[in-house]
Structures are given as structure tokens and as C-alpha cells.
Amino acid sequence: MMKTNKLNQNYWENNYINNKTGWNIGYVSPPIENYFNQINDKGISILIPGAGNAYEAEFLFGKGFKNVTVLDIAKQPLQNLQKRIPPFPKKQLIQGNFFDHHTKYDIIIEQTFFCALNPESRISYAKKMSELLKDNGKLIGVLFNFPLTDVGPPYGGSLDEYKKTFSKYFQIKILETCYNSIKPRQGRELFIIFEKKNIVSK
């Protein structure tokens, strides 16, 4: 059986307070920056779950995307973002559990959130992502591409696993190796664009 840490609020809060944030690159991830540089509609609704210090939100806010919601189970990273960007609307900074969230969005950004969850939660993650997206909404971002072990977070995964995990709820538009990852992650990230399937309940 896989050994997993107690990935609760206290675990993450302590990591941020003690600066144990090795996943934190200090700026927007280049694949995500490149994607949104091609989006002209600044009015779309965007969710960044498990956002941490949310450099993606900082980037988007600076580009004129004002309908960006940041969600994290820990309070400290939300406070960090508020200090960096005082004009960012406080009502769009939500401390809470992703699985308890209910608002619907046009786009959800995946950036080091999936890999931080216990792997047993992955099917539930895919289902919840689908529920939080509007019709034809998209889940975009990056997933790690290295073997899944019992050491984490971050927990790895593979292209084949991701196809199996997400294909019930999403049309897989893009699932390929990132060409513009940061140097330490080159060859270890997959860029994704998954479009929500409109499943009719019977």
C-alpha cells in the first residue's frame, strides 16, 4: 500500500510558514504563460485550485484577466498573494477544500496541484474538475511525467495513466511533453488541454 503524508491544512500551512516549498519557482510557469498570451477574452472566469503562492494569478491579473479565483486549503499563500498584489479582490481569494467548492468556470488551471494530492484522490479530482467547469470548459496546465512512487508529494504519473483517469470526463485535446518547461523540469512535464464532456445523466 502506498504511504502518503497527512496532506491536510496543517501540513501545507507549515510548509509555507517554514518555506518548505521546493515546487515554488517564483513566477508563472512558461507553458501556462504561453497559453494565456494567446487568449484575447479577458472576461472569462478562471479558477486556480491548490494555487499556493499563485504566480499564475499574479500574471493573469497583470494581463487584465480580472475574473480569476484563487483557491487553497492553506491561508498563508493567499496572504502572500495579497501582499504582492494589494488590488487583487479579496473575495476572489478563497481558503477552502477544493472538493467542497461549487462555482463553475470557463477555465481551470492545473499547476502542481494534482501531484500534491494523495494518488487515491485522482479519480475524484477528475470528476470534480468536470463538475466545476461550464459546458465545453477546459482544464489546462501541466502534469508531471515521472514514475509514480510512494515518495511524495509531488507524486508522479504517466501519459497512459492520465488518459485513463481523465477520459471519462474529458475530451483529451492535448496531452504532450512540454517544449518550454523550466530547465529542472525539462522532459518531466506534460502540457494538457482537456475539454469537459457534456455527460447526460440517465
Phi, psi and omega in degrees: 000140182291135176273128180230146177287162173282090187275064181255187183301316181298319179302309183288321179302315180296323178299317181288319180297323182264010179056036174267069186231066183296341178280349188279112182267350173088004178198172182297140177295129184306318179299324179286320176302314181298320180298311185283342173294346180258001181261121182266335183280101183279358182266358182294151179270132186230135174245137172240097181273151183055043195286338184060223180288352166057052176293337175295319178294319179299315178299311183296318180299319178293335179273357178100005175278107187262347184259059183247124178252131180250126184234128176209149180286338181259148181278322188303312181295330177292321176294323178299317179295318180297323178292322180287324183230080181305327180286351182297128185300126182297329181293345179262009173250109187242121172268120181177175179274127179310319185287351176259000183277150187225349181292151180256149187225161175281320182222139170241136181260129174256116179212100180055031173259309180307316184287348181266351178273151172303132183305335177296343183269002192293320177294318178297323177300311182299317179296316181294320177302316178299317181295330183274355180261144173290169176307131181065015176293165186233140168259118182232156176145213183227146174236146179286145180238079173207159189303140176284123178233181178270012177256120180172179002284159003282146175261136183276194180176175184230163179304314181296319179297317182295321177300315181293321184291320190258342191294337178293327188251345187224148164277122182275102182278314178220132174208090188210161180299133178294136175268348186232035175293158171295157189306315182295343183248009180299130181081359184240011179232143175245129176274137183233142162227108179247126180257132183301133171278138177270091184275124180271121179288139179262000000 
